[in-house]
Amino acid sequence: MAFTRNCANQTILVFLLLAGLSACTKRNRSPDDTLVTILSSPVTSLDPLLATEANAQRVNQLIHVSLTAIGKELTPEPSLAESFRVVNDRVIEFKLRSGCVFQNGKAISVQDVAKSIDLYAKPEHGSLFQESFRKIIRFEKIDAQRFRLHTLEPYPAILYDLALLKVMPVEAYSPETFRTQPIGGGPYRLVSLNASGIKLERFDNRCMPAALMPKIEAKVVRDDLSRLLKLRNGEVDFILNDIDLRKVKAIQEGQTPGLRALVEDGTAYSYMGLNFANTHLKKVNVRRAIALA
């Protein structure tokens, strides 16, 4: 995985890939049917309404499906929605893909979309994303596959926000259940979640292309050096955003044979917390200098 930093309003992601496994033994190699990666800390909750940390978001993108997805050009693209069109500056019409099902076998319907929006938008459900969906003031069902979303005011960012909204079988939802046993409609279903890591297996949603790898495993490894060593010996296939920058530079300079580092633009941010009680940090000009740096 990678080191992430924000520089000149641009986020830099460094990806580490295992280029060759010739030196790996069968004992420590990742299974041929499993893509193995690393998490620097455990995921404690996969409840889509409450999971805001990056690792939980990435896992939920695999377990669940959203109306839209953010494409390579950072523009919204149809996902569970087969298509969408702007009717006017306050109305967008969507058409759902046919034949989609949840991981419990239930068909995904327009009603599931409406109920999922209510889960995210209404304060009584405690969603941390409710601000993004409060501007939706009306859900208009057209037929079994089509519906329209009406907003309080012109809100072009809604197509980006809908990538955050996970469409769920709402009758099965509860914060206690979905924290550790979510049911989605994405390309993978959850097999296990614990302090050691996460295991996923491929799920055929019928209406979308099947995932390439049968299984995905994310192991929790807190130590930075241990993450690199597991990558070098083939126990792990790739790491995203969790290796020290100095090690990344060493890989880029060819000091670690068999590994490659790829850099791409992204939208991730790293946040810095400041202790205002510190003698120096309590000074406004010092904090301003850090911000400008």
N, C-alpha and C positions, 0 to 999 in steps of 0.2 A: 504494500500500500504506500502511502505517501506522506510527505511533509506538505502542509498547506500553509500558505502565507498570503497576506493581502499586501500588494505592492502597487502603488500608483493606480489605485482603483481597479486593479486586475488581480484576480485570484489565480494562483499557480498551483496546479496539481501535479504531483510526481507519482507515476505508477511504476511499480517494480514487477517485472515478469520473469519467471524462470524460463530461460531460453534453452537449457539442455539438462537432461536427467541422466546422462551417461555415467556419472559418478555416484548415482543414488543406488542404494540397495533396496531389495524388495521389502525389507523390514521397515524402512522409514519412508518409502515412497507413498505419496497420496494415492488412494484407490483410483483405478482407471475410469470408473463411472462417477467420480465425485470431484467437484471443483472445491478445493480447500483454500480458505483465506483465514485472516486473523482479525480479531477485535482486541483493542487495547484495554477494554473494560467490559464487564457483563452488561447485557441488555436486561433491564429489570421489568420492563413492561412493554407489551406490543399493542396496548389499547390504542387504536388509531386516533381517538379523541384527545388523548393525553400524551402520546409519544412524540416528543419534539427533538430529542437528541438525534444526532446524525445517523448512528448505527441502527437505531430503531426505525428511523425513516427509510433507510435503505432496505431493511428486511421487510417492512410493510409494503414497499413497492413490489416485492416479489410475491407476497402472500395475497395482496389485494389488487383490485383493478379500479381505475379512475376513469371518469368520462374523457379526460384529455391527458396528454403526456407532453413533457417539454422535449422537443427534438434537438438534434445536434446544432441547429442554428439558433437555439434558445427561443424558439417560437412554439406556440401551442399546436399540437397535432391531435387528431382523433385517436381514441384508444378504445374504451368500452363503447363510446359513441362511434358509430360508423362514419358519421359526418355531422357537421354543424354549419349553420349559416346565420349571419346577422340580419334580422328582420328590420330592426331600427336601432337607434342608439340605446334603447332600454330593453330590448327583447332579442334573445338568441334562441334559435330552434335547433334541437338535436334529434338525431335518429339513432337508436340503439342497434348494435349488431344483433343478428338473429342467432338463436341457439346457445347463448351463453348460460352457464350454470355456476352456482356456488359450489364450494367444496363439500357441502352436505347433500348435493344432488338437486337442490331446488333451482328452478329456472330463474334467471335474473330478469326482472320486469321493470317497467316504468315506475311502478309503485315503490320498488326498492330504492330507486334513485330519489324519489320524493321523500321517503322516510329517512334516508341517510342524510339528506340536506337538513331535515328537521333536527336530527341528532346533533349535527355540527353547529346549527345556528341558534337553537333555543338555549337560553341561559341555564335552565334547570338541569341540563345534561352535563354542564361543567366543561364543555369542550374548550381547549386552549386555542382553537382556531375559529371561534364563533364570530370574531370581528370580520373575518374574510367573507362570511356568508350572510351577515345580517342585512345586507343590501338587497338580497333576493326577497321580494315581497309577494311573489305569486308563482306557483307552479301550475302550469296549464298542460293537462294531458290532451293530446290530439287524437292518438289512437294507440294501439298496443305497442308500437315501436317509437312513436314520435311524441315529443313534448317541447314546451317552451318555458324558458326562465325569464321572468320579468323583474327588473331591478328598479330600485327607488329613484335612481338617477343614472346618467351615462356612466358605465363602469367597465371599460375595456379590459381591465386586469382580471376580470372574472374567469377568462379562459385559462389564465395562469393559475388562479386559485383553485380551480376545479381539478387540477392535477394533484392537489393535496387531499381532496375529498375521496375517501375510500368508500365505494359502494358495498354495503354489507346486508346480509339477511337480518334486518333489524329485529325481527321477532326472536332471534337467537342471541341478540346482543345483551350483555351486561358487563359493567366494568370489571367485575371479578373474573368472569369467564374469558373475556377477550384480552385480559392482561397476559395470560399464559396459554390460552387455547383459542386464538382467533380463527374465524371462518371467513375466508375471502373468495374471490373469483380469479385470483392471479395465477401466474404460471407455476407457482410452487405452493405446497401445503406444509405446514409446520409439523415436524416429527417430534422434536424435543427442544426444550428451552430450559437451561439451568446455568449455574455460575460458571461452568466449564465452557459453555458455548451454545451454538444453535445448529440444528440439523434440519434441512429441508429436503423434500422429494418432489419430483416433477408432477404437476397436475395438468391433465388435458381438459382445457376449458371448451373444447370443441369449436368455438367460434373464432379462435385466434391461433396463430402459429405456435406449435409446441416449443417449449424451452429446449435448448441444445443439450444441456447436461442433465442426466437423470437425477443427480443429487448435488446439493451444496452444503458444505459444512464450514462454519465460522468458529474457530477456536479462540478462547480468551487467553492471551499471553500479555502480561503486563510489562515485562521487561523488554526494552528496545533491542538490546543485543541478542536476546533469545529469539526475538521475532526474525532478525536477520539470519541467525544460524538455522532456524527451521526452514527458512526460504532457501538457503544454500544447500541443505541436505535433501531437499525434495519433499519434505513433510508437508510443506505449504506451497501452493501454486502461485499465489500473488498476494500482495499487500497493498492496501489503498489508504494513503494519508497517515500512516502510523510508523514511519521510520525517520530517524533524525536526519536533518539536512546534510550533515557532514558525511553520513553513510551513503546518502543519495548521490552526492557529488563524487564519492569514491567509485560508485557503480558507473556513473556517467564517464568517468575517466578510465574505465577498463580495469580497475584494480580488483574486481571480484568476478572472475570468469564464470560464465553461465548465467549471469543476471543482466537484465536490461532495465533501464529507467526511461520512461516515456513521460513527456511533459505536454500538457494540454491546458488551454484556458478552461476555467470553470466558474462556478458561482458560489463556492463555499467560502466561509469566512472563519477566521480564528479570532476569538475575543480575548481582550486583556482586561483583567480586573485590577483596580488600583485601590490601595489601602489609604484612605484619606487621613488616617490618624498618624501616618508616617511623617516624620519631621520634614522631609523634603517634598513628599508627594502631596502634602496638604497645601502647598503653594500653587496657586493657579497658574503662574507662568511656567512652572516645571511641568505640570500636566499638559499645558498647551504645547510646550516644546515636544513632549513625547507624541502628542497627537499629530503634530506637523511632521515629525520624523517618519 
